[in-house]
Amino acid sequence: MGDEASLRSTVDHIRVSVDGAFPVEIIGADMEADSEEAFHVAVQKAWTCLGSLDAFVNCCTYQGKMQDILQVSEDEFKRITKINLTAPWFILKAVASMMKEHGTGGSIVFMATIASGERGLYPGADAYATAAAGIHQLVRASAMSLGKHKIRVNMISRGLHLGDEYPVSVGTDRAEKLVKDAAPLGQWLNPEKDLYSTVIYLISDGSCFMTGTTVMVDGAQSLMRPRLKSYM
């Protein structure tokens, strides 16, 4: 679910990988929609298409341009808040409502960068960090409320990759060179390889006793954040 154009190549790649093992479809969802109903409609379409939803992973974020807090416009702040906090709230309600109604239970996983936590703040991400921090509390609070319906809610706090706004803002070449000295593992996160195993674990029965938890997948970037800042 999400922007249809950006998801099309991903869907095509999945279809080739699974070779018809299960249906893969694109369900459009406007992450800036003001109406909660828009998300319920999208989730209903996905449920109808797949027959049910055992798990839902929300990895859609919008960090915005790295800029001083005093330069963030009202419109930009509203957009960042809509995509990173309001939309996840609506999505959680829509998915959890369907899981409760059908008595299936399930796993809901949210994802945000390390800027969402107190250890991973980096300059220029004030608005995003503020909105994304709310996801931590949403995960904890909803885990308490939804546990009785056998619905688990967890979060992945991921490290930064070279395509994120902060490395881009300091220069990709510079970021790629200096990370070798600034980060414990000497590299930025690889989004194609470093996250999927944690996602699979959190949506699987292997994590059936985990809920309300944030898992750090950041190569200790958050521990070294002051060092990263000074190097960059």
N, C-alpha and C positions, 0 to 999 in steps of 0.2 A: 504494500500500500504506500502511496505517496505520489510524487510527481511522475506522471506516466512517461514523459520523454526521457528523464534521467534513469528510470528503472528498466526501460525496454532492453538495453544491452545486457543488463544483469539477468533478466528473465531468459533471454536467448541463451546466455551462457549456462544457466541452470538446466534449461531444457536439453541442451546437448549433453550435459554431465549425467543426468538421470535417465536419459533415453526413454522417456515415456513411463517411468516407474510411478509417477503420481502427477496430478495436474498442477501446472504453474500458470497463474494468471496475474494480470496487473489490475489492481483496483485503485482508481484515482481517489485521492483525498487531499483537499486543500488544507495545508497545515496552518493557514492564516484565517480559516473560516471563523466567523463570529458565532455561528450557531452550533450548539452541541449536537443538534439533530444531524448535521452533515457527517459527523463521525459515526453516529449510530447507523446511518444509512450505509456508509462504507464498510463497517464491520459486518452488517447484515449481509451485504453482497459477498464478502469474503467467506462468511459462514456457509451461505448457500452454495457457493462454488466448491468448497472443500468438504462440506458435510458436517464439519465441526471445527473448532479451534482448540487444540490441546495446549498451544503455546503462542505467545505473541511477543515479538522483540521490536522495540522502538529505538531505532538508531538514527533517526532524523534530527539533526541539530542545525542551527544557524548561529555562527559565532559573530558575524558582522565584521566590519573592518576594525583593525587594531587602532584605537584612538584614545586620547585623554578623555576622562569622564566628563569634563566640562564641554567637550566638543560633540558629545553624543546627542543627536537631535531627538525630539519627542517621537517622531515617526519611526526612527530607527529603534529606539528603546521599545516602543510598542510592538514592532515586528519581532524583535528578539524575544520579548516576553511571550508573545503569542505562540511562536514556534517551539520554544524551549520549555515552557511551563503550562500555558493554557491548553495547548493541543494535547500534551501528554495527560493532563487531567481528564479531558474529554475522552481520549482514547482509552484510558484506564477504566472509566465508568462504562463505556460502550462494550469493551471486551469482557469485563468482569460481569456485567449484567447478563450477557449471553451465556457465559459459563455457569452463572448461578441459575438462570432460567432453565437450562438444559441439564443441570445437575452433573456436569462433567468435571468441574474443577479445572485446574490448569496452572500454567506458569506464565507470568508476565515479567519481562525483563526490559529495563531501561538502560540507555547508554549515554554517557556524557564525558567530556574531557576532564582531566585532573583539575581544571580551573573551577570545577563545581565544588571542590573541597578546600579546606583551609590550608592544606599543605601544598597545593599545586597552583596557587595564584601566579599569574604572570601579567606584566604591564600591558594595558590597552584593552583588556577583556572585561572591564568592569561590569558592563551591562549583561554580557553573557554569563559571567560568573555569578551574578546576582540571581538571574533566572534559573540557571542550572542547579544552583545550590538548593533550590526548592524541591528538586527531584529527590534528593537524599531524604528529606523529611516526608515527601509523598510516599516513597517506598516504605519507610518505617511505619508511618501511620496507616497506610492501606493494608500492609501485611497484618497488622493487628485487627483491622476491621474485616478483612476478607478471608482470614484463616478458617473461619467456621464454615465457609463454602468450599473448602479444599482448594483455595486459590492462593498460590504463592507469588510474592512480588519481590524481585531483587534488582540490583543495579550493577553495572560495570562502569568503573571509573577508568577510562583508558588514557594511555599516554599520548603524546603528540606525534604526529607523523609529518613528513616534509610538506604535505599539501595543506596542513592546517595554517590558519591565519598568522599565528605568531612566528613560526619559522619563515614563512613567506615574507613577513614584514621586515625581518632582519636580513633577508637575502638567502635564497636557497643554497647557493654555493657556500656562503659563510656558515650557515647553519649545519650543513653536511660536514664541513671540515672541523668545526669547533666542538661538535657533539662528542667526538672521539675522546676529548679530554674532560668534557663537562659532565657526561652521564656515565653511571657505573658500567653499563653494558656497551658504552661507546657507540650507540646507534639510536636512531629514531624508530618509533613503532612502525612495523610493516602491517598495514591494515588487511592485507590479503592473507597473512599467515599467523599473526600474533593474537587474534581475537576469537577465531571460530571455535577453538576447543573449549574455551570458557563459556561461550554462548551455548554450545551443545550440552555442556555439563549442567548449566542452569535451567535449561528447558527439559532435561531428561529426568527420569526417575532416580538417577544417581544422586541428585540434589534434593530429594523429596523432603528432607528435614531442614532445608535452608529456606528462610524467608525473612524479609526485612533487612537483608544484608547487602553491603556494598563490597564488591570484589575489585581490588586494584590490579589492573593489568597495564603497568606503566614503566616497567624496567627501572623502577626506583627513581623516575624523573621527579616525582613529587617530593621525595626526600632531599633531592639535590637542587630544588628550585632556585634558591639564592645563588648557587654556583652557576646554574644554567643562565640566569639573568646576567651575572657579572661577565660571563664569557661572551654572551651574545652582544 
